[in-house]
């Protein structure tokens, strides 16, 4: 069953979204005519949308256009899509050059999400489920993302997920977690070498303007290949790729 007032409010937002020149906006009478509403009804709906910042009133013309909260609803998705698109050529090039598995992850609404991944074509490779852990403690991209959080953001994360314990050096308190993350942030890289599983994983941050975190770029490979010339190529390639993605995204 349709709720009439909600339907009418959505119709107003859709109509405001069709404006070609946002600097002009649409007036109450014009909206009333287009949507076949009483002007008093349109005015009341606009007043409510205005209070919640889904609509903005242009002071000079007294007309209306979409407000900031409409853009906030899609902003993160747009940023993520643009980041994945910006990073794609660099990630593919890095994967082809090193022939190892690559992961691009972001921190969104308090959680880690993988937005792009490329698997190695080598016969011996890491099962990519290794990089898709539900929390940010196990994968190195998650550790890099956590290293860039403020203390308040990190405390909020630990309230929801607790501490890693056996999953990461037996960390079971905030001070120990903070110490590890400060080290990662200082070194600009997280490395995890699991001798039991014979897996090696590295990740670096991708930074934007004003030193804000955009994402984390990680590489996963069998531990036996992380040595000599290939090890040096991996570390250099990962750092260079992160810089390249940052430049492409912020251009």
Secondary structure as the mmCIF struct_conf table of DSSP 4:
data_model
#
loop_
_struct_conf.conf_type_id
_struct_conf.id
_struct_conf.beg_label_comp_id
_struct_conf.beg_label_asym_id
_struct_conf.beg_label_seq_id
_struct_conf.end_label_comp_id
_struct_conf.end_label_asym_id
_struct_conf.end_label_seq_id
HELX_RH_AL_P HELX_RH_AL_P1 UNK A 4 UNK A 17
TURN_TY1_P TURN_TY1_P1 UNK A 18 UNK A 18
BEND BEND1 UNK A 20 UNK A 20
TURN_TY1_P TURN_TY1_P2 UNK A 22 UNK A 24
STRN STRN1 UNK A 26 UNK A 26
HELX_RH_AL_P HELX_RH_AL_P2 UNK A 28 UNK A 35
TURN_TY1_P TURN_TY1_P3 UNK A 36 UNK A 36
HELX_RH_AL_P HELX_RH_AL_P3 UNK A 39 UNK A 51
TURN_TY1_P TURN_TY1_P4 UNK A 52 UNK A 53
BEND BEND2 UNK A 54 UNK A 54
STRN STRN2 UNK A 55 UNK A 58
TURN_TY1_P TURN_TY1_P5 UNK A 59 UNK A 62
STRN STRN3 UNK A 63 UNK A 66
HELX_RH_AL_P HELX_RH_AL_P4 UNK A 68 UNK A 98
BEND BEND3 UNK A 100 UNK A 100
STRN STRN4 UNK A 101 UNK A 108
TURN_TY1_P TURN_TY1_P6 UNK A 109 UNK A 110
STRN STRN5 UNK A 111 UNK A 118
BEND BEND4 UNK A 122 UNK A 124
HELX_RH_3T_P HELX_RH_3T_P1 UNK A 128 UNK A 131
BEND BEND5 UNK A 134 UNK A 135
TURN_TY1_P TURN_TY1_P7 UNK A 136 UNK A 138
BEND BEND6 UNK A 139 UNK A 139
HELX_RH_AL_P HELX_RH_AL_P5 UNK A 140 UNK A 147
TURN_TY1_P TURN_TY1_P8 UNK A 148 UNK A 148
BEND BEND7 UNK A 149 UNK A 149
HELX_RH_AL_P HELX_RH_AL_P6 UNK A 151 UNK A 161
STRN STRN6 UNK A 165 UNK A 165
TURN_TY1_P TURN_TY1_P9 UNK A 166 UNK A 170
STRN STRN7 UNK A 171 UNK A 171
BEND BEND8 UNK A 173 UNK A 173
HELX_RH_AL_P HELX_RH_AL_P7 UNK A 174 UNK A 187
TURN_TY1_P TURN_TY1_P10 UNK A 188 UNK A 188
STRN STRN8 UNK A 190 UNK A 194
TURN_TY1_P TURN_TY1_P11 UNK A 195 UNK A 198
STRN STRN9 UNK A 199 UNK A 207
HELX_RH_3T_P HELX_RH_3T_P2 UNK A 209 UNK A 211
STRN STRN10 UNK A 213 UNK A 222
HELX_RH_3T_P HELX_RH_3T_P3 UNK A 223 UNK A 225
BEND BEND9 UNK A 226 UNK A 227
HELX_RH_AL_P HELX_RH_AL_P8 UNK A 228 UNK A 250
#
